[in-house]
Amino acid sequence: MSDDSGLWLLAAGPASATALYWFLYRYYRNTDKSHAFERETAVDADPVTGSDSKVSEVKGTRQTRIAGDNVREYRTRVERVSDAGRPDT
């Protein structure tokens, strides 16, 4: 085996890695088939409605809990379902 015949084998590694990368990139990205939302979608905006009324104010971390939370009342949060598909009472 001469020295020149093994040179193609050294070049085949990076070439095949580049080809595999390009194939996977094109397969998963689908850049030629993707939907361009900004160009192909018309968005009609309505005027903003509502009001800006202040409800309450929390400064710093004085209130560490949210009023009315049910973190410790897990039985009122979780509704068990029986095998028949009806909630247990």
PDB file of N, CA, C and O in Angstrom:
ATOM      1  N   MET A   1       0.844  -1.170   0.000  1.00  0.00           N
ATOM      2  CA  MET A   1       0.000   0.000   0.000  1.00  0.00           C
ATOM      3  C   MET A   1       0.892   1.236   0.000  1.00  0.00           C
ATOM      4  O   MET A   1       1.782   1.365   0.840  1.00  0.00           O
ATOM      5  N   SER A   2       0.657   2.122  -0.922  1.00  0.00           N
ATOM      6  CA  SER A   2       1.496   3.308  -1.010  1.00  0.00           C
ATOM      7  C   SER A   2       0.989   4.385  -0.053  1.00  0.00           C
ATOM      8  O   SER A   2      -0.104   4.268   0.501  1.00  0.00           O
ATOM      9  N   ASP A   3       1.780   5.419   0.135  1.00  0.00           N
ATOM     10  CA  ASP A   3       1.423   6.486   1.054  1.00  0.00           C
ATOM     11  C   ASP A   3       0.266   7.330   0.533  1.00  0.00           C
ATOM     12  O   ASP A   3      -0.503   7.861   1.334  1.00  0.00           O
ATOM     13  N   ASP A   4       0.117   7.470  -0.774  1.00  0.00           N
ATOM     14  CA  ASP A   4      -0.941   8.298  -1.350  1.00  0.00           C
ATOM     15  C   ASP A   4      -2.320   7.652  -1.247  1.00  0.00           C
ATOM     16  O   ASP A   4      -3.323   8.364  -1.222  1.00  0.00           O
ATOM     17  N   SER A   5      -2.396   6.339  -1.186  1.00  0.00           N
ATOM     18  CA  SER A   5      -3.707   5.685  -1.165  1.00  0.00           C
ATOM     19  C   SER A   5      -4.408   5.856   0.190  1.00  0.00           C
ATOM     20  O   SER A   5      -5.634   5.762   0.249  1.00  0.00           O
ATOM     21  N   GLY A   6      -3.688   6.097   1.250  1.00  0.00           N
ATOM     22  CA  GLY A   6      -4.298   6.291   2.558  1.00  0.00           C
ATOM     23  C   GLY A   6      -4.722   7.726   2.820  1.00  0.00           C
ATOM     24  O   GLY A   6      -5.394   8.009   3.812  1.00  0.00           O
ATOM     25  N   LEU A   7      -4.331   8.632   1.934  1.00  0.00           N
ATOM     26  CA  LEU A   7      -4.669  10.037   2.112  1.00  0.00           C
ATOM     27  C   LEU A   7      -6.170  10.292   1.958  1.00  0.00           C
ATOM     28  O   LEU A   7      -6.723  11.158   2.637  1.00  0.00           O
ATOM     29  N   TRP A   8      -6.817   9.559   1.091  1.00  0.00           N
ATOM     30  CA  TRP A   8      -8.256   9.730   0.919  1.00  0.00           C
ATOM     31  C   TRP A   8      -9.017   9.334   2.176  1.00  0.00           C
ATOM     32  O   TRP A   8     -10.076   9.890   2.467  1.00  0.00           O
ATOM     33  N   LEU A   9      -8.482   8.381   2.914  1.00  0.00           N
ATOM     34  CA  LEU A   9      -9.130   7.950   4.144  1.00  0.00           C
ATOM     35  C   LEU A   9      -9.083   9.057   5.203  1.00  0.00           C
ATOM     36  O   LEU A   9     -10.036   9.235   5.963  1.00  0.00           O
ATOM     37  N   LEU A  10      -7.976   9.794   5.249  1.00  0.00           N
ATOM     38  CA  LEU A  10      -7.880  10.919   6.175  1.00  0.00           C
ATOM     39  C   LEU A  10      -8.834  12.046   5.787  1.00  0.00           C
ATOM     40  O   LEU A  10      -9.389  12.711   6.662  1.00  0.00           O
ATOM     41  N   ALA A  11      -9.029  12.265   4.513  1.00  0.00           N
ATOM     42  CA  ALA A  11      -9.937  13.310   4.047  1.00  0.00           C
ATOM     43  C   ALA A  11     -11.398  12.885   4.164  1.00  0.00           C
ATOM     44  O   ALA A  11     -12.277  13.742   4.251  1.00  0.00           O
ATOM     45  N   ALA A  12     -11.673  11.597   4.169  1.00  0.00           N
ATOM     46  CA  ALA A  12     -13.053  11.109   4.233  1.00  0.00           C
ATOM     47  C   ALA A  12     -13.680  11.366   5.604  1.00  0.00           C
ATOM     48  O   ALA A  12     -14.892  11.561   5.700  1.00  0.00           O
ATOM     49  N   GLY A  13     -12.873  11.368   6.661  1.00  0.00           N
ATOM     50  CA  GLY A  13     -13.407  11.593   8.002  1.00  0.00           C
ATOM     51  C   GLY A  13     -14.018  12.973   8.154  1.00  0.00           C
ATOM     52  O   GLY A  13     -15.207  13.063   8.459  1.00  0.00           O
ATOM     53  N   PRO A  14     -13.273  14.054   7.957  1.00  0.00           N
ATOM     54  CA  PRO A  14     -13.869  15.386   8.065  1.00  0.00           C
ATOM     55  C   PRO A  14     -14.953  15.659   7.021  1.00  0.00           C
ATOM     56  O   PRO A  14     -15.920  16.366   7.304  1.00  0.00           O
ATOM     57  N   ALA A  15     -14.799  15.108   5.828  1.00  0.00           N
ATOM     58  CA  ALA A  15     -15.807  15.319   4.791  1.00  0.00           C
ATOM     59  C   ALA A  15     -17.121  14.642   5.165  1.00  0.00           C
ATOM     60  O   ALA A  15     -18.192  15.221   4.986  1.00  0.00           O
ATOM     61  N   SER A  16     -17.042  13.430   5.677  1.00  0.00           N
ATOM     62  CA  SER A  16     -18.273  12.735   6.062  1.00  0.00           C
ATOM     63  C   SER A  16     -18.893  13.381   7.309  1.00  0.00           C
ATOM     64  O   SER A  16     -20.117  13.425   7.429  1.00  0.00           O
ATOM     65  N   ALA A  17     -18.076  13.877   8.226  1.00  0.00           N
ATOM     66  CA  ALA A  17     -18.617  14.569   9.401  1.00  0.00           C
ATOM     67  C   ALA A  17     -19.326  15.845   8.982  1.00  0.00           C
ATOM     68  O   ALA A  17     -20.391  16.162   9.511  1.00  0.00           O
ATOM     69  N   THR A  18     -18.753  16.579   8.044  1.00  0.00           N
ATOM     70  CA  THR A  18     -19.386  17.788   7.545  1.00  0.00           C
ATOM     71  C   THR A  18     -20.691  17.467   6.830  1.00  0.00           C
ATOM     72  O   THR A  18     -21.686  18.170   7.005  1.00  0.00           O
ATOM     73  N   ALA A  19     -20.691  16.414   6.029  1.00  0.00           N
ATOM     74  CA  ALA A  19     -21.901  16.011   5.320  1.00  0.00           C
ATOM     75  C   ALA A  19     -22.988  15.562   6.297  1.00  0.00           C
ATOM     76  O   ALA A  19     -24.160  15.887   6.109  1.00  0.00           O
ATOM     77  N   LEU A  20     -22.611  14.821   7.333  1.00  0.00           N
ATOM     78  CA  LEU A  20     -23.585  14.384   8.331  1.00  0.00           C
ATOM     79  C   LEU A  20     -24.155  15.572   9.097  1.00  0.00           C
ATOM     80  O   LEU A  20     -25.360  15.640   9.341  1.00  0.00           O
ATOM     81  N   TYR A  21     -23.296  16.499   9.470  1.00  0.00           N
ATOM     82  CA  TYR A  21     -23.765  17.697  10.172  1.00  0.00           C
ATOM     83  C   TYR A  21     -24.745  18.478   9.298  1.00  0.00           C
ATOM     84  O   TYR A  21     -25.799  18.895   9.779  1.00  0.00           O
ATOM     85  N   TRP A  22     -24.420  18.678   8.049  1.00  0.00           N
ATOM     86  CA  TRP A  22     -25.281  19.436   7.150  1.00  0.00           C
ATOM     87  C   TRP A  22     -26.609  18.709   6.932  1.00  0.00           C
ATOM     88  O   TRP A  22     -27.657  19.353   6.881  1.00  0.00           O
ATOM     89  N   PHE A  23     -26.583  17.394   6.802  1.00  0.00           N
ATOM     90  CA  PHE A  23     -27.813  16.620   6.634  1.00  0.00           C
ATOM     91  C   PHE A  23     -28.702  16.747   7.864  1.00  0.00           C
ATOM     92  O   PHE A  23     -29.901  16.993   7.730  1.00  0.00           O
ATOM     93  N   LEU A  24     -28.141  16.583   9.060  1.00  0.00           N
ATOM     94  CA  LEU A  24     -28.931  16.685  10.288  1.00  0.00           C
ATOM     95  C   LEU A  24     -29.457  18.100  10.491  1.00  0.00           C
ATOM     96  O   LEU A  24     -30.586  18.286  10.945  1.00  0.00           O
ATOM     97  N   TYR A  25     -28.649  19.087  10.161  1.00  0.00           N
ATOM     98  CA  TYR A  25     -29.079  20.475  10.279  1.00  0.00           C
ATOM     99  C   TYR A  25     -30.272  20.741   9.367  1.00  0.00           C
ATOM    100  O   TYR A  25     -31.262  21.329   9.802  1.00  0.00           O
ATOM    101  N   ARG A  26     -30.191  20.322   8.130  1.00  0.00           N
ATOM    102  CA  ARG A  26     -31.282  20.537   7.179  1.00  0.00           C
ATOM    103  C   ARG A  26     -32.514  19.719   7.558  1.00  0.00           C
ATOM    104  O   ARG A  26     -33.640  20.177   7.365  1.00  0.00           O
ATOM    105  N   TYR A  27     -32.314  18.508   8.098  1.00  0.00           N
ATOM    106  CA  TYR A  27     -33.432  17.641   8.449  1.00  0.00           C
ATOM    107  C   TYR A  27     -34.225  18.208   9.623  1.00  0.00           C
ATOM    108  O   TYR A  27     -35.455  18.239   9.589  1.00  0.00           O
ATOM    109  N   TYR A  28     -33.527  18.648  10.647  1.00  0.00           N
ATOM    110  CA  TYR A  28     -34.224  19.102  11.843  1.00  0.00           C
ATOM    111  C   TYR A  28     -34.622  20.572  11.794  1.00  0.00           C
ATOM    112  O   TYR A  28     -35.592  20.947  12.453  1.00  0.00           O
ATOM    113  N   ARG A  29     -33.941  21.401  11.067  1.00  0.00           N
ATOM    114  CA  ARG A  29     -34.281  22.818  11.014  1.00  0.00           C
ATOM    115  C   ARG A  29     -35.380  23.118  10.009  1.00  0.00           C
ATOM    116  O   ARG A  29     -36.227  23.977  10.256  1.00  0.00           O
ATOM    117  N   ASN A  30     -35.378  22.427   8.886  1.00  0.00           N
ATOM    118  CA  ASN A  30     -36.361  22.661   7.825  1.00  0.00           C
ATOM    119  C   ASN A  30     -36.448  24.139   7.475  1.00  0.00           C
ATOM    120  O   ASN A  30     -37.544  24.688   7.363  1.00  0.00           O
ATOM    121  N   THR A  31     -35.310  24.780   7.304  1.00  0.00           N
ATOM    122  CA  THR A  31     -35.307  26.216   7.056  1.00  0.00           C
ATOM    123  C   THR A  31     -35.970  26.572   5.732  1.00  0.00           C
ATOM    124  O   THR A  31     -36.500  27.674   5.589  1.00  0.00           O
ATOM    125  N   ASP A  32     -35.952  25.682   4.781  1.00  0.00           N
ATOM    126  CA  ASP A  32     -36.591  25.988   3.508  1.00  0.00           C
ATOM    127  C   ASP A  32     -38.099  25.722   3.541  1.00  0.00           C
ATOM    128  O   ASP A  32     -38.817  26.171   2.647  1.00  0.00           O
ATOM    129  N   LYS A  33     -38.585  25.009   4.543  1.00  0.00           N
ATOM    130  CA  LYS A  33     -40.004  24.676   4.618  1.00  0.00           C
ATOM    131  C   LYS A  33     -40.712  25.345   5.783  1.00  0.00           C
ATOM    132  O   LYS A  33     -41.918  25.166   5.950  1.00  0.00           O
ATOM    133  N   SER A  34     -39.999  26.105   6.586  1.00  0.00           N
ATOM    134  CA  SER A  34     -40.604  26.654   7.796  1.00  0.00           C
ATOM    135  C   SER A  34     -41.522  27.833   7.468  1.00  0.00           C
ATOM    136  O   SER A  34     -41.397  28.478   6.427  1.00  0.00           O
ATOM    137  N   HIS A  35     -42.430  28.084   8.377  1.00  0.00           N
ATOM    138  CA  HIS A  35     -43.412  29.164   8.237  1.00  0.00           C
ATOM    139  C   HIS A  35     -42.816  30.436   8.811  1.00  0.00           C
ATOM    140  O   HIS A  35     -42.416  30.470   9.975  1.00  0.00           O
ATOM    141  N   ALA A  36     -42.756  31.479   8.000  1.00  0.00           N
ATOM    142  CA  ALA A  36     -42.238  32.763   8.457  1.00  0.00           C
ATOM    143  C   ALA A  36     -43.407  33.572   9.004  1.00  0.00           C
ATOM    144  O   ALA A  36     -44.130  34.220   8.248  1.00  0.00           O
ATOM    145  N   PHE A  37     -43.586  33.531  10.308  1.00  0.00           N
ATOM    146  CA  PHE A  37     -44.743  34.163  10.934  1.00  0.00           C
ATOM    147  C   PHE A  37     -44.782  35.662  10.666  1.00  0.00           C
ATOM    148  O   PHE A  37     -45.846  36.214  10.386  1.00  0.00           O
ATOM    149  N   GLU A  38     -43.639  36.322  10.750  1.00  0.00           N
ATOM    150  CA  GLU A  38     -43.607  37.769  10.610  1.00  0.00           C
ATOM    151  C   GLU A  38     -44.024  38.223   9.215  1.00  0.00           C
ATOM    152  O   GLU A  38     -44.645  39.275   9.065  1.00  0.00           O
ATOM    153  N   ARG A  39     -43.689  37.437   8.196  1.00  0.00           N
ATOM    154  CA  ARG A  39     -44.004  37.833   6.824  1.00  0.00           C
ATOM    155  C   ARG A  39     -45.331  37.281   6.338  1.00  0.00           C
ATOM    156  O   ARG A  39     -46.003  37.936   5.542  1.00  0.00           O
ATOM    157  N   GLU A  40     -45.733  36.102   6.785  1.00  0.00           N
ATOM    158  CA  GLU A  40     -46.875  35.415   6.204  1.00  0.00           C
ATOM    159  C   GLU A  40     -48.150  35.501   7.030  1.00  0.00           C
ATOM    160  O   GLU A  40     -49.166  34.931   6.634  1.00  0.00           O
ATOM    161  N   THR A  41     -48.131  36.183   8.149  1.00  0.00           N
ATOM    162  CA  THR A  41     -49.305  36.249   9.012  1.00  0.00           C
ATOM    163  C   THR A  41     -49.710  37.701   9.205  1.00  0.00           C
ATOM    164  O   THR A  41     -48.894  38.544   9.576  1.00  0.00           O
ATOM    165  N   ALA A  42     -50.977  37.978   8.947  1.00  0.00           N
ATOM    166  CA  ALA A  42     -51.503  39.319   9.168  1.00  0.00           C
ATOM    167  C   ALA A  42     -52.100  39.383  10.569  1.00  0.00           C
ATOM    168  O   ALA A  42     -52.932  38.553  10.935  1.00  0.00           O
ATOM    169  N   VAL A  43     -51.677  40.357  11.338  1.00  0.00           N
ATOM    170  CA  VAL A  43     -52.169  40.521  12.698  1.00  0.00           C
ATOM    171  C   VAL A  43     -52.923  41.836  12.763  1.00  0.00           C
ATOM    172  O   VAL A  43     -52.359  42.900  12.511  1.00  0.00           O
ATOM    173  N   ASP A  44     -54.198  41.757  13.102  1.00  0.00           N
ATOM    174  CA  ASP A  44     -55.017  42.951  13.250  1.00  0.00           C
ATOM    175  C   ASP A  44     -55.108  43.280  14.727  1.00  0.00           C
ATOM    176  O   ASP A  44     -55.621  42.488  15.517  1.00  0.00           O
ATOM    177  N   ALA A  45     -54.613  44.445  15.095  1.00  0.00           N
ATOM    178  CA  ALA A  45     -54.608  44.855  16.498  1.00  0.00           C
ATOM    179  C   ALA A  45     -55.800  45.742  16.784  1.00  0.00           C
ATOM    180  O   ALA A  45     -56.097  46.664  16.024  1.00  0.00           O
ATOM    181  N   ASP A  46     -56.482  45.462  17.883  1.00  0.00           N
ATOM    182  CA  ASP A  46     -57.589  46.287  18.346  1.00  0.00           C
ATOM    183  C   ASP A  46     -57.065  47.289  19.364  1.00  0.00           C
ATOM    184  O   ASP A  46     -56.007  47.077  19.958  1.00  0.00           O
ATOM    185  N   PRO A  47     -57.795  48.373  19.568  1.00  0.00           N
ATOM    186  CA  PRO A  47     -57.379  49.324  20.598  1.00  0.00           C
ATOM    187  C   PRO A  47     -57.398  48.669  21.979  1.00  0.00           C
ATOM    188  O   PRO A  47     -58.208  47.781  22.247  1.00  0.00           O
ATOM    189  N   VAL A  48     -56.515  49.111  22.830  1.00  0.00           N
ATOM    190  CA  VAL A  48     -56.422  48.572  24.168  1.00  0.00           C
ATOM    191  C   VAL A  48     -57.595  49.080  24.990  1.00  0.00           C
ATOM    192  O   VAL A  48     -57.888  50.276  24.998  1.00  0.00           O
ATOM    193  N   THR A  49     -58.269  48.160  25.685  1.00  0.00           N
ATOM    194  CA  THR A  49     -59.381  48.541  26.551  1.00  0.00           C
ATOM    195  C   THR A  49     -59.061  48.102  27.967  1.00  0.00           C
ATOM    196  O   THR A  49     -58.255  47.195  28.172  1.00  0.00           O
ATOM    197  N   GLY A  50     -59.681  48.732  28.933  1.00  0.00           N
ATOM    198  CA  GLY A  50     -59.469  48.374  30.323  1.00  0.00           C
ATOM    199  C   GLY A  50     -59.229  49.608  31.146  1.00  0.00           C
ATOM    200  O   GLY A  50     -59.404  50.736  30.686  1.00  0.00           O
ATOM    201  N   SER A  51     -58.827  49.374  32.366  1.00  0.00           N
ATOM    202  CA  SER A  51     -58.578  50.498  33.260  1.00  0.00           C
ATOM    203  C   SER A  51     -57.306  50.242  34.052  1.00  0.00           C
ATOM    204  O   SER A  51     -56.875  49.100  34.218  1.00  0.00           O
ATOM    205  N   ASP A  52     -56.724  51.308  34.530  1.00  0.00           N
ATOM    206  CA  ASP A  52     -55.531  51.223  35.357  1.00  0.00           C
ATOM    207  C   ASP A  52     -55.880  51.705  36.754  1.00  0.00           C
ATOM    208  O   ASP A  52     -55.626  52.857  37.109  1.00  0.00           O
ATOM    209  N   SER A  53     -56.457  50.823  37.533  1.00  0.00           N
ATOM    210  CA  SER A  53     -56.785  51.190  38.909  1.00  0.00           C
ATOM    211  C   SER A  53     -55.893  50.399  39.856  1.00  0.00           C
ATOM    212  O   SER A  53     -55.725  49.189  39.706  1.00  0.00           O
ATOM    213  N   LYS A  54     -55.332  51.089  40.816  1.00  0.00           N
ATOM    214  CA  LYS A  54     -54.420  50.468  41.761  1.00  0.00           C
ATOM    215  C   LYS A  54     -55.224  49.662  42.778  1.00  0.00           C
ATOM    216  O   LYS A  54     -56.182  50.168  43.362  1.00  0.00           O
ATOM    217  N   VAL A  55     -54.831  48.417  42.984  1.00  0.00           N
ATOM    218  CA  VAL A  55     -55.555  47.541  43.888  1.00  0.00           C
ATOM    219  C   VAL A  55     -54.904  47.546  45.260  1.00  0.00           C
ATOM    220  O   VAL A  55     -55.564  47.832  46.259  1.00  0.00           O
ATOM    221  N   SER A  56     -53.626  47.234  45.318  1.00  0.00           N
ATOM    222  CA  SER A  56     -52.906  47.241  46.585  1.00  0.00           C
ATOM    223  C   SER A  56     -51.432  47.462  46.305  1.00  0.00           C
ATOM    224  O   SER A  56     -51.008  47.550  45.153  1.00  0.00           O
ATOM    225  N   GLU A  57     -50.666  47.551  47.370  1.00  0.00           N
ATOM    226  CA  GLU A  57     -49.245  47.827  47.207  1.00  0.00           C
ATOM    227  C   GLU A  57     -48.456  46.981  48.192  1.00  0.00           C
ATOM    228  O   GLU A  57     -48.782  46.914  49.377  1.00  0.00           O
ATOM    229  N   VAL A  58     -47.421  46.342  47.689  1.00  0.00           N
ATOM    230  CA  VAL A  58     -46.528  45.558  48.531  1.00  0.00           C
ATOM    231  C   VAL A  58     -45.132  46.106  48.323  1.00  0.00           C
ATOM    232  O   VAL A  58     -44.627  46.134  47.200  1.00  0.00           O
ATOM    233  N   LYS A  59     -44.511  46.541  49.405  1.00  0.00           N
ATOM    234  CA  LYS A  59     -43.155  47.073  49.312  1.00  0.00           C
ATOM    235  C   LYS A  59     -42.199  46.113  49.986  1.00  0.00           C
ATOM    236  O   LYS A  59     -42.451  45.653  51.100  1.00  0.00           O
ATOM    237  N   GLY A  60     -41.115  45.814  49.321  1.00  0.00           N
ATOM    238  CA  GLY A  60     -40.104  44.924  49.887  1.00  0.00           C
ATOM    239  C   GLY A  60     -40.643  43.518  50.052  1.00  0.00           C
ATOM    240  O   GLY A  60     -41.420  43.038  49.227  1.00  0.00           O
ATOM    241  N   THR A  61     -40.228  42.865  51.121  1.00  0.00           N
ATOM    242  CA  THR A  61     -40.670  41.496  51.374  1.00  0.00           C
ATOM    243  C   THR A  61     -41.407  41.415  52.702  1.00  0.00           C
ATOM    244  O   THR A  61     -41.255  40.444  53.443  1.00  0.00           O
ATOM    245  N   ARG A  62     -42.197  42.424  52.999  1.00  0.00           N
ATOM    246  CA  ARG A  62     -42.961  42.392  54.246  1.00  0.00           C
ATOM    247  C   ARG A  62     -44.022  41.307  54.216  1.00  0.00           C
ATOM    248  O   ARG A  62     -44.230  40.617  55.213  1.00  0.00           O
ATOM    249  N   GLN A  63     -44.684  41.150  53.102  1.00  0.00           N
ATOM    250  CA  GLN A  63     -45.681  40.091  52.977  1.00  0.00           C
ATOM    251  C   GLN A  63     -45.031  38.916  52.259  1.00  0.00           C
ATOM    252  O   GLN A  63     -44.757  38.978  51.060  1.00  0.00           O
ATOM    253  N   THR A  64     -44.790  37.854  53.001  1.00  0.00           N
ATOM    254  CA  THR A  64     -44.131  36.695  52.407  1.00  0.00           C
ATOM    255  C   THR A  64     -45.118  35.714  51.799  1.00  0.00           C
ATOM    256  O   THR A  64     -44.705  34.794  51.094  1.00  0.00           O
ATOM    257  N   ARG A  65     -46.406  35.883  52.050  1.00  0.00           N
ATOM    258  CA  ARG A  65     -47.421  34.984  51.515  1.00  0.00           C
ATOM    259  C   ARG A  65     -48.444  35.787  50.721  1.00  0.00           C
ATOM    260  O   ARG A  65     -48.601  36.988  50.939  1.00  0.00           O
ATOM    261  N   ILE A  66     -49.114  35.146  49.832  1.00  0.00           N
ATOM    262  CA  ILE A  66     -50.196  35.752  49.074  1.00  0.00           C
ATOM    263  C   ILE A  66     -51.488  35.530  49.844  1.00  0.00           C
ATOM    264  O   ILE A  66     -51.774  34.417  50.285  1.00  0.00           O
ATOM    265  N   ALA A  67     -52.254  36.580  50.001  1.00  0.00           N
ATOM    266  CA  ALA A  67     -53.513  36.459  50.743  1.00  0.00           C
ATOM    267  C   ALA A  67     -54.462  35.528  50.008  1.00  0.00           C
ATOM    268  O   ALA A  67     -54.671  35.669  48.803  1.00  0.00           O
ATOM    269  N   GLY A  68     -55.037  34.574  50.735  1.00  0.00           N
ATOM    270  CA  GLY A  68     -56.001  33.642  50.152  1.00  0.00           C
ATOM    271  C   GLY A  68     -55.377  32.430  49.490  1.00  0.00           C
ATOM    272  O   GLY A  68     -56.077  31.705  48.782  1.00  0.00           O
ATOM    273  N   ASP A  69     -54.094  32.179  49.689  1.00  0.00           N
ATOM    274  CA  ASP A  69     -53.492  30.991  49.061  1.00  0.00           C
ATOM    275  C   ASP A  69     -53.989  29.726  49.765  1.00  0.00           C
ATOM    276  O   ASP A  69     -54.432  29.774  50.912  1.00  0.00           O
ATOM    277  N   ASN A  70     -53.907  28.614  49.069  1.00  0.00           N
ATOM    278  CA  ASN A  70     -54.362  27.340  49.632  1.00  0.00           C
ATOM    279  C   ASN A  70     -53.242  26.310  49.599  1.00  0.00           C
ATOM    280  O   ASN A  70     -53.478  25.145  49.276  1.00  0.00           O
ATOM    281  N   VAL A  71     -52.051  26.721  49.923  1.00  0.00           N
ATOM    282  CA  VAL A  71     -50.901  25.825  49.853  1.00  0.00           C
ATOM    283  C   VAL A  71     -51.032  24.706  50.869  1.00  0.00           C
ATOM    284  O   VAL A  71     -50.750  23.550  50.551  1.00  0.00           O
ATOM    285  N   ARG A  72     -51.450  25.023  52.079  1.00  0.00           N
ATOM    286  CA  ARG A  72     -51.532  24.010  53.133  1.00  0.00           C
ATOM    287  C   ARG A  72     -52.839  23.227  53.096  1.00  0.00           C
ATOM    288  O   ARG A  72     -52.961  22.216  53.788  1.00  0.00           O
ATOM    289  N   GLU A  73     -53.802  23.659  52.322  1.00  0.00           N
ATOM    290  CA  GLU A  73     -55.092  22.974  52.234  1.00  0.00           C
ATOM    291  C   GLU A  73     -55.124  22.123  50.967  1.00  0.00           C
ATOM    292  O   GLU A  73     -55.873  22.398  50.029  1.00  0.00           O
ATOM    293  N   TYR A  74     -54.296  21.089  50.966  1.00  0.00           N
ATOM    294  CA  TYR A  74     -54.161  20.314  49.731  1.00  0.00           C
ATOM    295  C   TYR A  74     -55.410  19.519  49.399  1.00  0.00           C
ATOM    296  O   TYR A  74     -55.628  19.197  48.230  1.00  0.00           O
ATOM    297  N   ARG A  75     -56.237  19.192  50.377  1.00  0.00           N
ATOM    298  CA  ARG A  75     -57.444  18.422  50.075  1.00  0.00           C
ATOM    299  C   ARG A  75     -58.486  19.264  49.334  1.00  0.00           C
ATOM    300  O   ARG A  75     -59.318  18.711  48.615  1.00  0.00           O
ATOM    301  N   THR A  76     -58.455  20.566  49.493  1.00  0.00           N
ATOM    302  CA  THR A  76     -59.377  21.400  48.723  1.00  0.00           C
ATOM    303  C   THR A  76     -58.830  21.686  47.332  1.00  0.00           C
ATOM    304  O   THR A  76     -59.595  22.031  46.432  1.00  0.00           O
ATOM    305  N   ARG A  77     -57.510  21.549  47.138  1.00  0.00           N
ATOM    306  CA  ARG A  77     -56.921  21.778  45.817  1.00  0.00           C
ATOM    307  C   ARG A  77     -57.017  20.541  44.947  1.00  0.00           C
ATOM    308  O   ARG A  77     -57.283  20.642  43.749  1.00  0.00           O
ATOM    309  N   VAL A  78     -56.801  19.364  45.542  1.00  0.00           N
ATOM    310  CA  VAL A  78     -56.729  18.118  44.773  1.00  0.00           C
ATOM    311  C   VAL A  78     -58.056  17.392  44.894  1.00  0.00           C
ATOM    312  O   VAL A  78     -58.529  17.124  45.999  1.00  0.00           O
ATOM    313  N   GLU A  79     -58.642  17.081  43.774  1.00  0.00           N
ATOM    314  CA  GLU A  79     -59.897  16.338  43.766  1.00  0.00           C
ATOM    315  C   GLU A  79     -59.599  14.919  43.341  1.00  0.00           C
ATOM    316  O   GLU A  79     -59.152  14.685  42.218  1.00  0.00           O
ATOM    317  N   ARG A  80     -59.839  13.981  44.216  1.00  0.00           N
ATOM    318  CA  ARG A  80     -59.558  12.574  43.920  1.00  0.00           C
ATOM    319  C   ARG A  80     -60.635  12.016  42.999  1.00  0.00           C
ATOM    320  O   ARG A  80     -61.816  12.328  43.153  1.00  0.00           O
ATOM    321  N   VAL A  81     -60.227  11.198  42.051  1.00  0.00           N
ATOM    322  CA  VAL A  81     -61.148  10.589  41.096  1.00  0.00           C
ATOM    323  C   VAL A  81     -61.139   9.103  41.343  1.00  0.00           C
ATOM    324  O   VAL A  81     -60.077   8.482  41.387  1.00  0.00           O
ATOM    325  N   SER A  82     -62.312   8.528  41.503  1.00  0.00           N
ATOM    326  CA  SER A  82     -62.409   7.090  41.730  1.00  0.00           C
ATOM    327  C   SER A  82     -62.255   6.345  40.406  1.00  0.00           C
ATOM    328  O   SER A  82     -62.116   6.964  39.351  1.00  0.00           O
ATOM    329  N   ASP A  83     -62.281   5.025  40.466  1.00  0.00           N
ATOM    330  CA  ASP A  83     -62.144   4.202  39.258  1.00  0.00           C
ATOM    331  C   ASP A  83     -63.325   4.359  38.322  1.00  0.00           C
ATOM    332  O   ASP A  83     -63.193   4.152  37.115  1.00  0.00           O
ATOM    333  N   ALA A  84     -64.472   4.722  38.860  1.00  0.00           N
ATOM    334  CA  ALA A  84     -65.675   4.867  38.030  1.00  0.00           C
ATOM    335  C   ALA A  84     -65.674   6.186  37.256  1.00  0.00           C
ATOM    336  O   ALA A  84     -66.518   6.399  36.386  1.00  0.00           O
ATOM    337  N   GLY A  85     -64.719   7.077  37.577  1.00  0.00           N
ATOM    338  CA  GLY A  85     -64.649   8.328  36.864  1.00  0.00           C
ATOM    339  C   GLY A  85     -65.375   9.466  37.553  1.00  0.00           C
ATOM    340  O   GLY A  85     -65.370  10.593  37.058  1.00  0.00           O
ATOM    341  N   ARG A  86     -66.012   9.183  38.709  1.00  0.00           N
ATOM    342  CA  ARG A  86     -66.695  10.220  39.467  1.00  0.00           C
ATOM    343  C   ARG A  86     -65.807  10.666  40.611  1.00  0.00           C
ATOM    344  O   ARG A  86     -65.084   9.853  41.187  1.00  0.00           O
ATOM    345  N   PRO A  87     -65.852  11.960  40.953  1.00  0.00           N
ATOM    346  CA  PRO A  87     -65.052  12.414  42.085  1.00  0.00           C
ATOM    347  C   PRO A  87     -65.528  11.793  43.391  1.00  0.00           C
ATOM    348  O   PRO A  87     -66.728  11.637  43.619  1.00  0.00           O
ATOM    349  N   ASP A  88     -64.562  11.439  44.251  1.00  0.00           N
ATOM    350  CA  ASP A  88     -64.910  10.914  45.574  1.00  0.00           C
ATOM    351  C   ASP A  88     -65.414  12.043  46.445  1.00  0.00           C
ATOM    352  O   ASP A  88     -64.957  13.181  46.340  1.00  0.00           O
ATOM    353  N   THR A  89     -66.370  11.714  47.313  1.00  0.00           N
ATOM    354  CA  THR A  89     -66.880  12.729  48.244  1.00  0.00           C
ATOM    355  C   THR A  89     -66.567  12.343  49.655  1.00  0.00           C
ATOM    356  O   THR A  89     -66.914  13.070  50.586  1.00  0.00           O
TER     357      THR A  89
END
